[in-house]
Amino acid sequence: MIDLQLEQSQIALSYPIVGEFTWQPDNPDKAPKSAEVFVAWMTAGRGSRDRQIVATQPIKPERLLKYRQRPFEFSLDIPNDAPLTYNGHLFRLMWEVKVQIVFPGLFRPKETTSQLIEVVAHHDG
């Protein structure tokens, strides 16, 4: 099980999304092959769907095993030229932060969790 906690669910362009996750393996003998946290945007609605990962932070599997059940902190930057969250009648543009842990095997089993965030324009105060 992966527990994902974010400091904020709304973030302005060019600011980092900061959070942490904790991994509690269902099977203590199961060793991950790779792990990463990433932030991506995706579209839904009419027309073709699109998805783009804009920032990623890999985590060494050895570190994940050594410190399991302890929080892993992360910080991922939202680029200044990234699209804003949009919720219209014909399509939506959504953002998510996702943690993915991949295990060895023929079908590459994964444990994942994600949270939607809202990306907004930066306002100078």
C-alpha positions as CSV (number, residue, x, y, z in Angstrom):
1,M,0.0,0.0,0.0
2,I,1.2,3.5,-0.8
3,D,0.0,6.5,1.1
4,L,0.6,9.8,-0.7
5,Q,0.4,13.2,1.1
6,L,0.7,16.6,-0.7
7,E,1.3,19.9,1.0
8,Q,-1.2,21.6,-1.4
9,S,-3.7,20.4,-3.9
10,Q,-3.4,23.7,-5.8
11,I,-0.1,25.0,-7.2
12,A,0.9,27.9,-9.3
13,L,3.0,27.7,-12.5
14,S,6.8,27.5,-11.8
15,Y,6.3,26.5,-8.2
16,P,7.1,23.0,-6.8
17,I,4.6,20.5,-5.7
18,V,5.9,19.1,-2.4
19,G,4.8,16.0,-0.6
20,E,5.7,12.6,0.8
21,F,4.7,9.0,0.5
22,T,5.0,6.0,2.6
23,W,5.1,2.4,1.2
24,Q,4.0,-0.6,3.2
25,P,4.5,-3.7,1.2
26,D,1.8,-6.4,1.2
27,N,4.6,-9.0,1.0
28,P,7.8,-8.1,2.9
29,D,9.8,-10.4,0.7
30,K,8.7,-8.5,-2.5
31,A,11.7,-6.4,-3.7
32,P,10.9,-3.5,-6.2
33,K,12.8,-3.2,-9.5
34,S,12.2,0.6,-9.8
35,A,10.2,3.4,-8.2
36,E,9.4,7.0,-9.1
37,V,7.2,9.9,-8.3
38,F,6.0,12.0,-11.2
39,V,3.7,14.9,-12.1
40,A,1.8,14.8,-15.4
41,W,-1.1,16.5,-17.2
42,M,-3.7,14.7,-19.2
43,T,-6.8,15.5,-21.3
44,A,-10.2,13.9,-21.3
45,G,-13.3,14.5,-23.3
46,R,-14.0,14.9,-27.0
47,G,-11.1,14.4,-29.4
48,S,-7.9,12.5,-28.9
49,R,-6.5,12.1,-25.4
50,D,-3.1,13.4,-24.5
51,R,-0.7,12.9,-21.6
52,Q,2.6,14.3,-20.7
53,I,4.9,13.7,-17.8
54,V,6.6,17.1,-16.9
55,A,8.7,16.1,-13.9
56,T,9.9,12.9,-12.4
57,Q,12.0,11.9,-9.3
58,P,13.4,8.3,-9.4
59,I,13.9,6.5,-6.1
60,K,16.5,3.8,-5.8
61,P,14.9,0.4,-5.0
62,E,17.5,-0.3,-2.3
63,R,16.5,2.9,-0.5
64,L,12.9,2.1,-0.7
65,L,13.5,-1.3,0.8
66,K,15.8,0.0,3.5
67,Y,13.4,2.8,4.6
68,R,10.0,1.1,4.0
69,Q,7.2,2.4,6.1
70,R,9.0,5.7,6.6
71,P,8.1,8.9,4.6
72,F,9.9,9.6,1.4
73,E,9.9,13.4,0.7
74,F,9.8,14.8,-2.9
75,S,9.6,18.1,-4.7
76,L,8.6,18.3,-8.4
77,D,8.7,21.6,-10.3
78,I,5.7,22.7,-12.4
79,P,7.2,24.4,-15.5
80,N,6.3,28.0,-16.2
81,D,5.0,27.2,-19.7
82,A,2.8,24.2,-18.6
83,P,-0.9,24.2,-19.4
84,L,-3.3,25.3,-16.7
85,T,-6.0,23.0,-15.2
86,Y,-9.2,23.4,-17.3
87,N,-12.6,22.0,-16.8
88,G,-14.8,22.7,-19.9
89,H,-17.9,21.2,-21.6
90,L,-15.9,19.6,-24.4
91,F,-12.7,18.6,-22.7
92,R,-10.8,18.8,-19.4
93,L,-7.1,19.2,-18.7
94,M,-6.2,17.6,-15.4
95,W,-3.0,17.2,-13.5
96,E,-1.9,14.3,-11.2
97,V,1.0,13.4,-8.9
98,K,1.6,9.7,-9.1
99,V,3.8,7.3,-7.2
100,Q,4.7,4.1,-9.1
101,I,6.6,1.1,-7.7
102,V,7.5,-1.6,-10.3
103,F,8.3,-5.2,-9.4
104,P,10.2,-7.8,-11.5
105,G,8.2,-10.3,-13.4
106,L,6.9,-11.2,-16.8
107,F,4.0,-8.7,-16.6
108,R,5.8,-6.1,-14.6
109,P,3.4,-5.9,-11.7
110,K,3.0,-2.4,-10.2
111,E,1.8,-0.7,-7.1
112,T,0.6,2.9,-7.8
113,T,-1.3,5.7,-6.2
114,S,-2.1,9.2,-7.5
115,Q,-3.8,12.4,-6.5
116,L,-5.2,15.1,-8.7
117,I,-3.9,18.6,-8.3
118,E,-5.0,22.0,-9.8
119,V,-2.4,24.0,-11.6
120,V,-3.2,27.8,-11.7
121,A,-1.6,30.9,-13.1
122,H,0.9,32.7,-10.9
123,H,-0.4,35.9,-9.5
124,D,2.1,38.6,-8.4
125,G,0.9,40.1,-5.2
